[in-house]
Amino acid sequence: MILKYEHEPLDSEHAGGNFYHVCRGRIQDTALSVPPPDHPYECTECGIDLETEDFSLARQQGWS
Ligand SMILES: [Zn+2]
């Protein structure tokens, strides 16, 4: 698992839910925004590229 999606139905401020990178098995505290397709988010810690499709998948099933 490299990405976790958390959706809080009661949290109107983050109505779309939040994405969190799972870095070396640890869920990071900082929520990520979905990157543009040609510019994946690269984690400087573990070197993983988080692509737009990873975010789409995570939104569907809660993780990717
Ligand atoms: Zn990482």
N, CA, C, O and the ligand as a Tripos MOL2 file, in Angstrom:
@<TRIPOS>MOLECULE
protein
  257   255    65     0     0
PROTEIN
NO_CHARGES

@<TRIPOS>ATOM
      1 N           0.8470   -1.1970    0.0000 N.3       1 MET1
      2 CA          0.0000    0.0000    0.0000 C.3       1 MET1
      3 C           0.8840    1.2500    0.0000 C.2       1 MET1
      4 O           1.7820    1.3790    0.8310 O.2       1 MET1
      5 N           0.6320    2.1430   -0.9100 N.am      2 ILE2
      6 CA          1.4160    3.3720   -0.9960 C.3       2 ILE2
      7 C           0.5690    4.6160   -0.7780 C.2       2 ILE2
      8 O           1.0930    5.7110   -0.5720 O.2       2 ILE2
      9 N          -0.7430    4.4340   -0.8250 N.am      3 LEU3
     10 CA         -1.6230    5.5880   -0.7140 C.3       3 LEU3
     11 C          -2.9120    5.1860   -0.0020 C.2       3 LEU3
     12 O          -3.4980    4.1420   -0.2900 O.2       3 LEU3
     13 N          -3.3420    6.0340    0.9320 N.am      4 LYS4
     14 CA         -4.5660    5.7630    1.6770 C.3       4 LYS4
     15 C          -5.5300    6.9300    1.4700 C.2       4 LYS4
     16 O          -5.1310    8.0940    1.4510 O.2       4 LYS4
     17 N          -6.7950    6.5890    1.3170 N.am      5 TYR5
     18 CA         -7.8060    7.6170    1.1180 C.3       5 TYR5
     19 C          -8.7690    7.5770    2.3050 C.2       5 TYR5
     20 O          -9.3260    6.5330    2.6430 O.2       5 TYR5
     21 N          -8.9460    8.7390    2.9240 N.am      6 GLU6
     22 CA         -9.8710    8.8190    4.0480 C.3       6 GLU6
     23 C         -10.9620    9.8190    3.7270 C.2       6 GLU6
     24 O         -10.7030   10.9640    3.3550 O.2       6 GLU6
     25 N         -12.1770    9.3570    3.8810 N.am      7 HIS7
     26 CA        -13.3160   10.2040    3.5720 C.3       7 HIS7
     27 C         -14.1390   10.4260    4.8350 C.2       7 HIS7
     28 O         -14.6310    9.4820    5.4530 O.2       7 HIS7
     29 N         -14.2750   11.6780    5.1950 N.am      8 GLU8
     30 CA        -15.0570   12.0250    6.3690 C.3       8 GLU8
     31 C         -16.3420   12.6980    5.9100 C.2       8 GLU8
     32 O         -16.3400   13.8810    5.5680 O.2       8 GLU8
     33 N         -17.4420   11.9440    5.9020 N.am      9 PRO9
     34 CA        -18.7020   12.4980    5.3810 C.3       9 PRO9
     35 C         -19.1600   13.7410    6.1530 C.2       9 PRO9
     36 O         -19.8480   14.5970    5.5960 O.2       9 PRO9
     37 N         -18.7870   13.8410    7.4150 N.am     10 LEU10
     38 CA        -19.2580   14.9470    8.2360 C.3      10 LEU10
     39 C         -18.3320   16.1600    8.1670 C.2      10 LEU10
     40 O         -18.6630   17.2360    8.6620 O.2      10 LEU10
     41 N         -17.1900   15.9730    7.5560 N.am     11 ASP11
     42 CA        -16.2260   17.0530    7.4740 C.3      11 ASP11
     43 C         -16.4430   17.8290    6.1770 C.2      11 ASP11
     44 O         -15.9310   17.4550    5.1220 O.2      11 ASP11
     45 N         -17.2040   18.9040    6.2730 N.am     12 SER12
     46 CA        -17.5760   19.6220    5.0490 C.3      12 SER12
     47 C         -16.3870   20.3720    4.4550 C.2      12 SER12
     48 O         -16.3580   20.6600    3.2580 O.2      12 SER12
     49 N         -15.4090   20.6840    5.3030 N.am     13 GLU13
     50 CA        -14.2590   21.4340    4.7970 C.3      13 GLU13
     51 C         -13.4260   20.5920    3.8250 C.2      13 GLU13
     52 O         -12.8390   21.1160    2.8790 O.2      13 GLU13
     53 N         -13.3860   19.2910    4.0710 N.am     14 HIS14
     54 CA        -12.6590   18.3940    3.1800 C.3      14 HIS14
     55 C         -13.6400   17.3850    2.5940 C.2      14 HIS14
     56 O         -13.4830   16.1740    2.7530 O.2      14 HIS14
     57 N         -14.6410   17.9050    1.9230 N.am     15 ALA15
     58 CA        -15.7380   17.0670    1.4570 C.3      15 ALA15
     59 C         -15.2700   15.9910    0.4820 C.2      15 ALA15
     60 O         -15.8940   14.9350    0.3730 O.2      15 ALA15
     61 N         -14.1930   16.2520   -0.2130 N.am     16 GLY16
     62 CA        -13.7230   15.2860   -1.1900 C.3      16 GLY16
     63 C         -12.8800   14.1850   -0.5890 C.2      16 GLY16
     64 O         -12.4780   13.2600   -1.2950 O.2      16 GLY16
     65 N         -12.6030   14.2650    0.7110 N.am     17 GLY17
     66 CA        -11.7500   13.2700    1.3380 C.3      17 GLY17
     67 C         -10.2960   13.6740    1.2390 C.2      17 GLY17
     68 O          -9.9460   14.6310    0.5490 O.2      17 GLY17
     69 N          -9.4510   12.9300    1.9380 N.am     18 ASN18
     70 CA         -8.0320   13.2510    1.9640 C.3      18 ASN18
     71 C          -7.1900   12.0400    1.5750 C.2      18 ASN18
     72 O          -7.5230   10.8980    1.8910 O.2      18 ASN18
     73 N          -6.0970   12.3220    0.8840 N.am     19 PHE19
     74 CA         -5.1450   11.2840    0.5060 C.3      19 PHE19
     75 C          -3.9100   11.3930    1.3810 C.2      19 PHE19
     76 O          -3.4030   12.4850    1.6380 O.2      19 PHE19
     77 N          -3.4370   10.2430    1.8310 N.am     20 TYR20
     78 CA         -2.2200   10.2090    2.6430 C.3      20 TYR20
     79 C          -1.2600    9.1880    2.0570 C.2      20 TYR20
     80 O          -1.6410    8.0510    1.7780 O.2      20 TYR20
     81 N          -0.0340    9.5950    1.8750 N.am     21 HIS21
     82 CA          0.9920    8.6690    1.4110 C.3      21 HIS21
     83 C           1.3840    7.7230    2.5550 C.2      21 HIS21
     84 O           1.5870    8.1440    3.6940 O.2      21 HIS21
     85 N           1.4810    6.4560    2.2170 N.am     22 VAL22
     86 CA          1.9890    5.4760    3.1730 C.3      22 VAL22
     87 C           3.4550    5.2350    2.8490 C.2      22 VAL22
     88 O           3.8020    4.5800    1.8660 O.2      22 VAL22
     89 N           4.3040    5.7900    3.7150 N.am     23 CYS23
     90 CA          5.7390    5.7820    3.4580 C.3      23 CYS23
     91 C           6.4220    4.7260    4.3120 C.2      23 CYS23
     92 O           6.4390    4.8180    5.5390 O.2      23 CYS23
     93 N           6.9870    3.7180    3.6470 N.am     24 ARG24
     94 CA          7.6490    2.6250    4.3690 C.3      24 ARG24
     95 C           6.7510    2.0620    5.4740 C.2      24 ARG24
     96 O           7.2080    1.7790    6.5820 O.2      24 ARG24
     97 N           5.4690    1.9050    5.1500 N.am     25 GLY25
     98 CA          4.5330    1.3080    6.0900 C.3      25 GLY25
     99 C           3.9220    2.2720    7.0870 C.2      25 GLY25
    100 O           3.0930    1.8740    7.9060 O.2      25 GLY25
    101 N           4.3230    3.5410    7.0300 N.am     26 ARG26
    102 CA          3.7810    4.5250    7.9660 C.3      26 ARG26
    103 C           2.9150    5.5420    7.2320 C.2      26 ARG26
    104 O           3.3330    6.1250    6.2310 O.2      26 ARG26
    105 N           1.7110    5.7460    7.7430 N.am     27 ILE27
    106 CA          0.8230    6.7310    7.1350 C.3      27 ILE27
    107 C           1.2860    8.1250    7.5290 C.2      27 ILE27
    108 O           1.4070    8.4400    8.7130 O.2      27 ILE27
    109 N           1.5420    8.9560    6.5260 N.am     28 GLN28
    110 CA          2.0370   10.2890    6.8130 C.3      28 GLN28
    111 C           0.9020   11.2050    7.2630 C.2      28 GLN28
    112 O          -0.2640   10.9830    6.9360 O.2      28 GLN28
    113 N           1.2730   12.2410    8.0220 N.am     29 ASP29
    114 CA          0.2840   13.1400    8.6110 C.3      29 ASP29
    115 C          -0.2730   14.1480    7.6090 C.2      29 ASP29
    116 O          -1.4080   14.6060    7.7390 O.2      29 ASP29
    117 N           0.5340   14.4870    6.6150 N.am     30 THR30
    118 CA          0.1580   15.5440    5.6900 C.3      30 THR30
    119 C          -0.7040   15.0100    4.5530 C.2      30 THR30
    120 O          -0.3240   14.0680    3.8580 O.2      30 THR30
    121 N          -1.8640   15.6210    4.3750 N.am     31 ALA31
    122 CA         -2.7360   15.2220    3.2690 C.3      31 ALA31
    123 C          -2.1510   15.7110    1.9510 C.2      31 ALA31
    124 O          -1.5860   16.8010    1.8700 O.2      31 ALA31
    125 N          -2.2990   14.8770    0.9160 N.am     32 LEU32
    126 CA         -1.7880   15.2220   -0.4090 C.3      32 LEU32
    127 C          -2.9420   15.6130   -1.3160 C.2      32 LEU32
    128 O          -4.0600   15.1180   -1.1710 O.2      32 LEU32
    129 N          -2.6590   16.5040   -2.2490 N.am     33 SER33
    130 CA         -3.6420   16.7930   -3.2800 C.3      33 SER33
    131 C          -3.2940   15.9830   -4.5220 C.2      33 SER33
    132 O          -2.1410   15.6050   -4.7240 O.2      33 SER33
    133 N          -4.2920   15.7240   -5.3440 N.am     34 VAL34
    134 CA         -4.0820   14.8980   -6.5320 C.3      34 VAL34
    135 C          -3.1710   15.6410   -7.5140 C.2      34 VAL34
    136 O          -3.4570   16.7770   -7.8910 O.2      34 VAL34
    137 N          -2.0820   15.0020   -7.9250 N.am     35 PRO35
    138 CA         -1.1580   15.6740   -8.8550 C.3      35 PRO35
    139 C          -1.6880   15.6240  -10.2810 C.2      35 PRO35
    140 O          -2.4950   14.7540  -10.6100 O.2      35 PRO35
    141 N          -1.2440   16.5490  -11.1330 N.am     36 PRO36
    142 CA         -1.6120   16.4780  -12.5470 C.3      36 PRO36
    143 C          -0.9940   15.2440  -13.1930 C.2      36 PRO36
    144 O           0.0490   14.7740  -12.7360 O.2      36 PRO36
    145 N          -1.6230   14.6980  -14.2640 N.am     37 PRO37
    146 CA         -1.1860   13.4290  -14.8740 C.3      37 PRO37
    147 C           0.2810   13.4360  -15.3110 C.2      37 PRO37
    148 O           0.9440   12.4010  -15.2570 O.2      37 PRO37
    149 N           0.7860   14.5770  -15.7370 N.am     38 ASP38
    150 CA          2.1590   14.6090  -16.2400 C.3      38 ASP38
    151 C           3.1740   14.9830  -15.1680 C.2      38 ASP38
    152 O           4.3530   15.1870  -15.4540 O.2      38 ASP38
    153 N           2.6950   15.0710  -13.9270 N.am     39 HIS39
    154 CA          3.6110   15.4900  -12.8680 C.3      39 HIS39
    155 C           3.3040   14.7180  -11.5800 C.2      39 HIS39
    156 O           2.7420   15.2820  -10.6410 O.2      39 HIS39
    157 N           3.6710   13.4280  -11.5330 N.am     40 PRO40
    158 CA          3.3860   12.6170  -10.3450 C.3      40 PRO40
    159 C           4.1060   13.1550   -9.1110 C.2      40 PRO40
    160 O           5.1730   13.7620   -9.1980 O.2      40 PRO40
    161 N           3.4850   12.9100   -7.9670 N.am     41 TYR41
    162 CA          4.1170   13.2980   -6.7130 C.3      41 TYR41
    163 C           5.2180   12.3030   -6.3810 C.2      41 TYR41
    164 O           4.9590   11.1030   -6.2850 O.2      41 TYR41
    165 N           6.4190   12.7770   -6.2090 N.am     42 GLU42
    166 CA          7.5220   11.8830   -5.8730 C.3      42 GLU42
    167 C           7.9110   12.0930   -4.4230 C.2      42 GLU42
    168 O           8.1880   13.2130   -3.9930 O.2      42 GLU42
    169 N           7.9280   10.9890   -3.6680 N.am     43 CYS43
    170 CA          8.3070   11.0700   -2.2660 C.3      43 CYS43
    171 C           9.8250   11.0720   -2.1540 C.2      43 CYS43
    172 O          10.4990   10.1720   -2.6540 O.2      43 CYS43
    173 N          10.3480   12.0900   -1.4940 N.am     44 THR44
    174 CA         11.7940   12.1820   -1.3430 C.3      44 THR44
    175 C          12.3060   11.1770   -0.3110 C.2      44 THR44
    176 O          13.4980   10.8710   -0.2680 O.2      44 THR44
    177 N          11.4010   10.6730    0.5130 N.am     45 GLU45
    178 CA         11.7690    9.7490    1.5820 C.3      45 GLU45
    179 C          12.0300    8.3380    1.0550 C.2      45 GLU45
    180 O          13.0710    7.7420    1.3300 O.2      45 GLU45
    181 N          11.0590    7.8090    0.2850 N.am     46 CYS46
    182 CA         11.1710    6.4240   -0.1770 C.3      46 CYS46
    183 C          11.3340    6.3200   -1.6930 C.2      46 CYS46
    184 O          11.5860    5.2350   -2.2170 O.2      46 CYS46
    185 N          11.1900    7.4580   -2.4040 N.am     47 GLY47
    186 CA         11.4370    7.4530   -3.8380 C.3      47 GLY47
    187 C          10.2820    6.9850   -4.6960 C.2      47 GLY47
    188 O          10.4120    6.8840   -5.9160 O.2      47 GLY47
    189 N           9.1380    6.6930   -4.0610 N.am     48 ILE48
    190 CA          7.9830    6.2090   -4.8110 C.3      48 ILE48
    191 C           7.3070    7.3630   -5.5560 C.2      48 ILE48
    192 O           7.1780    8.4720   -5.0380 O.2      48 ILE48
    193 N           6.8810    7.0690   -6.7870 N.am     49 ASP49
    194 CA          6.0810    8.0150   -7.5520 C.3      49 ASP49
    195 C           4.6060    7.7280   -7.3090 C.2      49 ASP49
    196 O           4.1470    6.5980   -7.4730 O.2      49 ASP49
    197 N           3.8790    8.7470   -6.9210 N.am     50 LEU50
    198 CA          2.4340    8.6150   -6.7590 C.3      50 LEU50
    199 C           1.7730    9.2940   -7.9550 C.2      50 LEU50
    200 O           1.8080   10.5160   -8.0940 O.2      50 LEU50
    201 N           1.1700    8.4730   -8.8140 N.am     51 GLU51
    202 CA          0.6020    8.9950  -10.0510 C.3      51 GLU51
    203 C          -0.8920    9.2520   -9.8820 C.2      51 GLU51
    204 O          -1.5330    8.8020   -8.9320 O.2      51 GLU51
    205 N          -1.4130   10.0010  -10.8570 N.am     52 THR52
    206 CA         -2.8330   10.3550  -10.8080 C.3      52 THR52
    207 C          -3.7090    9.1100  -10.7050 C.2      52 THR52
    208 O          -4.7170    9.1160   -9.9980 O.2      52 THR52
    209 N          -3.3260    8.0390  -11.4110 N.am     53 GLU53
    210 CA         -4.1380    6.8280  -11.3850 C.3      53 GLU53
    211 C          -4.0920    6.1430  -10.0190 C.2      53 GLU53
    212 O          -5.0460    5.4710   -9.6280 O.2      53 GLU53
    213 N          -2.9920    6.3100   -9.2970 N.am     54 ASP54
    214 CA         -2.9360    5.7690   -7.9330 C.3      54 ASP54
    215 C          -3.9710    6.4680   -7.0510 C.2      54 ASP54
    216 O          -4.6220    5.8420   -6.2140 O.2      54 ASP54
    217 N          -4.1070    7.7720   -7.2580 N.am     55 PHE55
    218 CA         -5.0860    8.5370   -6.4910 C.3      55 PHE55
    219 C          -6.5140    8.1340   -6.8660 C.2      55 PHE55
    220 O          -7.3880    8.0400   -6.0050 O.2      55 PHE55
    221 N          -6.7400    7.8980   -8.1690 N.am     56 SER56
    222 CA         -8.0630    7.4750   -8.6300 C.3      56 SER56
    223 C          -8.4390    6.1330   -8.0190 C.2      56 SER56
    224 O          -9.5650    5.9330   -7.5630 O.2      56 SER56
    225 N          -7.4790    5.2200   -8.0180 N.am     57 LEU57
    226 CA         -7.6940    3.8920   -7.4530 C.3      57 LEU57
    227 C          -7.9730    3.9950   -5.9500 C.2      57 LEU57
    228 O          -8.8720    3.3380   -5.4260 O.2      57 LEU57
    229 N          -7.1890    4.8270   -5.2730 N.am     58 ALA58
    230 CA         -7.3610    4.9900   -3.8290 C.3      58 ALA58
    231 C          -8.7360    5.5770   -3.5030 C.2      58 ALA58
    232 O          -9.3540    5.2150   -2.5020 O.2      58 ALA58
    233 N          -9.2010    6.4780   -4.3530 N.am     59 ARG59
    234 CA        -10.5160    7.0780   -4.1200 C.3      59 ARG59
    235 C         -11.6100    6.0250   -4.2480 C.2      59 ARG59
    236 O         -12.6140    6.0770   -3.5370 O.2      59 ARG59
    237 N         -11.4130    5.0640   -5.1590 N.am     60 GLN60
    238 CA        -12.4020    4.0180   -5.3830 C.3      60 GLN60
    239 C         -12.4410    3.0030   -4.2500 C.2      60 GLN60
    240 O         -13.5130    2.6380   -3.7680 O.2      60 GLN60
    241 N         -11.2570    2.5460   -3.8260 N.am     61 GLN61
    242 CA        -11.2380    1.4180   -2.8940 C.3      61 GLN61
    243 C         -10.6480    1.7480   -1.5280 C.2      61 GLN61
    244 O         -10.5620    0.8730   -0.6660 O.2      61 GLN61
    245 N         -10.2350    3.0140   -1.3170 N.am     62 GLY62
    246 CA         -9.7570    3.4120   -0.0100 C.3      62 GLY62
    247 C          -8.2590    3.3150    0.1630 C.2      62 GLY62
    248 O          -7.7040    3.8030    1.1470 O.2      62 GLY62
    249 N          -7.6020    2.6810   -0.8000 N.am     63 TRP63
    250 CA         -6.1440    2.5640   -0.7450 C.3      63 TRP63
    251 C          -5.6380    2.2320   -2.1370 C.2      63 TRP63
    252 O          -6.4340    1.9020   -3.0170 O.2      63 TRP63
    253 N          -4.3610    2.3090   -2.3520 N.am     64 SER64
    254 CA         -3.7830    1.8110   -3.5970 C.3      64 SER64
    255 C          -2.3330    1.4110   -3.3380 C.2      64 SER64
    256 O          -1.6440    0.9590   -4.2530 O.2      64 SER64
    257 ZN          7.4570    7.8070    0.8480 Zn       65 ZN65
@<TRIPOS>BOND
     1     1     2 1
     2     2     3 1
     3     3     4 2
     4     3     5 am
     5     5     6 1
     6     6     7 1
     7     7     8 2
     8     7     9 am
     9     9    10 1
    10    10    11 1
    11    11    12 2
    12    11    13 am
    13    13    14 1
    14    14    15 1
    15    15    16 2
    16    15    17 am
    17    17    18 1
    18    18    19 1
    19    19    20 2
    20    19    21 am
    21    21    22 1
    22    22    23 1
    23    23    24 2
    24    23    25 am
    25    25    26 1
    26    26    27 1
    27    27    28 2
    28    27    29 am
    29    29    30 1
    30    30    31 1
    31    31    32 2
    32    31    33 am
    33    33    34 1
    34    34    35 1
    35    35    36 2
    36    35    37 am
    37    37    38 1
    38    38    39 1
    39    39    40 2
    40    39    41 am
    41    41    42 1
    42    42    43 1
    43    43    44 2
    44    43    45 am
    45    45    46 1
    46    46    47 1
    47    47    48 2
    48    47    49 am
    49    49    50 1
    50    50    51 1
    51    51    52 2
    52    51    53 am
    53    53    54 1
    54    54    55 1
    55    55    56 2
    56    55    57 am
    57    57    58 1
    58    58    59 1
    59    59    60 2
    60    59    61 am
    61    61    62 1
    62    62    63 1
    63    63    64 2
    64    63    65 am
    65    65    66 1
    66    66    67 1
    67    67    68 2
    68    67    69 am
    69    69    70 1
    70    70    71 1
    71    71    72 2
    72    71    73 am
    73    73    74 1
    74    74    75 1
    75    75    76 2
    76    75    77 am
    77    77    78 1
    78    78    79 1
    79    79    80 2
    80    79    81 am
    81    81    82 1
    82    82    83 1
    83    83    84 2
    84    83    85 am
    85    85    86 1
    86    86    87 1
    87    87    88 2
    88    87    89 am
    89    89    90 1
    90    90    91 1
    91    91    92 2
    92    91    93 am
    93    93    94 1
    94    94    95 1
    95    95    96 2
    96    95    97 am
    97    97    98 1
    98    98    99 1
    99    99   100 2
   100    99   101 am
   101   101   102 1
   102   102   103 1
   103   103   104 2
   104   103   105 am
   105   105   106 1
   106   106   107 1
   107   107   108 2
   108   107   109 am
   109   109   110 1
   110   110   111 1
   111   111   112 2
   112   111   113 am
   113   113   114 1
   114   114   115 1
   115   115   116 2
   116   115   117 am
   117   117   118 1
   118   118   119 1
   119   119   120 2
   120   119   121 am
   121   121   122 1
   122   122   123 1
   123   123   124 2
   124   123   125 am
   125   125   126 1
   126   126   127 1
   127   127   128 2
   128   127   129 am
   129   129   130 1
   130   130   131 1
   131   131   132 2
   132   131   133 am
   133   133   134 1
   134   134   135 1
   135   135   136 2
   136   135   137 am
   137   137   138 1
   138   138   139 1
   139   139   140 2
   140   139   141 am
   141   141   142 1
   142   142   143 1
   143   143   144 2
   144   143   145 am
   145   145   146 1
   146   146   147 1
   147   147   148 2
   148   147   149 am
   149   149   150 1
   150   150   151 1
   151   151   152 2
   152   151   153 am
   153   153   154 1
   154   154   155 1
   155   155   156 2
   156   155   157 am
   157   157   158 1
   158   158   159 1
   159   159   160 2
   160   159   161 am
   161   161   162 1
   162   162   163 1
   163   163   164 2
   164   163   165 am
   165   165   166 1
   166   166   167 1
   167   167   168 2
   168   167   169 am
   169   169   170 1
   170   170   171 1
   171   171   172 2
   172   171   173 am
   173   173   174 1
   174   174   175 1
   175   175   176 2
   176   175   177 am
   177   177   178 1
   178   178   179 1
   179   179   180 2
   180   179   181 am
   181   181   182 1
   182   182   183 1
   183   183   184 2
   184   183   185 am
   185   185   186 1
   186   186   187 1
   187   187   188 2
   188   187   189 am
   189   189   190 1
   190   190   191 1
   191   191   192 2
   192   191   193 am
   193   193   194 1
   194   194   195 1
   195   195   196 2
   196   195   197 am
   197   197   198 1
   198   198   199 1
   199   199   200 2
   200   199   201 am
   201   201   202 1
   202   202   203 1
   203   203   204 2
   204   203   205 am
   205   205   206 1
   206   206   207 1
   207   207   208 2
   208   207   209 am
   209   209   210 1
   210   210   211 1
   211   211   212 2
   212   211   213 am
   213   213   214 1
   214   214   215 1
   215   215   216 2
   216   215   217 am
   217   217   218 1
   218   218   219 1
   219   219   220 2
   220   219   221 am
   221   221   222 1
   222   222   223 1
   223   223   224 2
   224   223   225 am
   225   225   226 1
   226   226   227 1
   227   227   228 2
   228   227   229 am
   229   229   230 1
   230   230   231 1
   231   231   232 2
   232   231   233 am
   233   233   234 1
   234   234   235 1
   235   235   236 2
   236   235   237 am
   237   237   238 1
   238   238   239 1
   239   239   240 2
   240   239   241 am
   241   241   242 1
   242   242   243 1
   243   243   244 2
   244   243   245 am
   245   245   246 1
   246   246   247 1
   247   247   248 2
   248   247   249 am
   249   249   250 1
   250   250   251 1
   251   251   252 2
   252   251   253 am
   253   253   254 1
   254   254   255 1
   255   255   256 2
@<TRIPOS>SUBSTRUCTURE
     1 MET1         2 RESIDUE 1 A MET
     2 ILE2         6 RESIDUE 1 A ILE
     3 LEU3        10 RESIDUE 1 A LEU
     4 LYS4        14 RESIDUE 1 A LYS
     5 TYR5        18 RESIDUE 1 A TYR
     6 GLU6        22 RESIDUE 1 A GLU
     7 HIS7        26 RESIDUE 1 A HIS
     8 GLU8        30 RESIDUE 1 A GLU
     9 PRO9        34 RESIDUE 1 A PRO
    10 LEU10       38 RESIDUE 1 A LEU
    11 ASP11       42 RESIDUE 1 A ASP
    12 SER12       46 RESIDUE 1 A SER
    13 GLU13       50 RESIDUE 1 A GLU
    14 HIS14       54 RESIDUE 1 A HIS
    15 ALA15       58 RESIDUE 1 A ALA
    16 GLY16       62 RESIDUE 1 A GLY
    17 GLY17       66 RESIDUE 1 A GLY
    18 ASN18       70 RESIDUE 1 A ASN
    19 PHE19       74 RESIDUE 1 A PHE
    20 TYR20       78 RESIDUE 1 A TYR
    21 HIS21       82 RESIDUE 1 A HIS
    22 VAL22       86 RESIDUE 1 A VAL
    23 CYS23       90 RESIDUE 1 A CYS
    24 ARG24       94 RESIDUE 1 A ARG
    25 GLY25       98 RESIDUE 1 A GLY
    26 ARG26      102 RESIDUE 1 A ARG
    27 ILE27      106 RESIDUE 1 A ILE
    28 GLN28      110 RESIDUE 1 A GLN
    29 ASP29      114 RESIDUE 1 A ASP
    30 THR30      118 RESIDUE 1 A THR
    31 ALA31      122 RESIDUE 1 A ALA
    32 LEU32      126 RESIDUE 1 A LEU
    33 SER33      130 RESIDUE 1 A SER
    34 VAL34      134 RESIDUE 1 A VAL
    35 PRO35      138 RESIDUE 1 A PRO
    36 PRO36      142 RESIDUE 1 A PRO
    37 PRO37      146 RESIDUE 1 A PRO
    38 ASP38      150 RESIDUE 1 A ASP
    39 HIS39      154 RESIDUE 1 A HIS
    40 PRO40      158 RESIDUE 1 A PRO
    41 TYR41      162 RESIDUE 1 A TYR
    42 GLU42      166 RESIDUE 1 A GLU
    43 CYS43      170 RESIDUE 1 A CYS
    44 THR44      174 RESIDUE 1 A THR
    45 GLU45      178 RESIDUE 1 A GLU
    46 CYS46      182 RESIDUE 1 A CYS
    47 GLY47      186 RESIDUE 1 A GLY
    48 ILE48      190 RESIDUE 1 A ILE
    49 ASP49      194 RESIDUE 1 A ASP
    50 LEU50      198 RESIDUE 1 A LEU
    51 GLU51      202 RESIDUE 1 A GLU
    52 THR52      206 RESIDUE 1 A THR
    53 GLU53      210 RESIDUE 1 A GLU
    54 ASP54      214 RESIDUE 1 A ASP
    55 PHE55      218 RESIDUE 1 A PHE
    56 SER56      222 RESIDUE 1 A SER
    57 LEU57      226 RESIDUE 1 A LEU
    58 ALA58      230 RESIDUE 1 A ALA
    59 ARG59      234 RESIDUE 1 A ARG
    60 GLN60      238 RESIDUE 1 A GLN
    61 GLN61      242 RESIDUE 1 A GLN
    62 GLY62      246 RESIDUE 1 A GLY
    63 TRP63      250 RESIDUE 1 A TRP
    64 SER64      254 RESIDUE 1 A SER
    65 ZN65       257 GROUP 0 **** ****
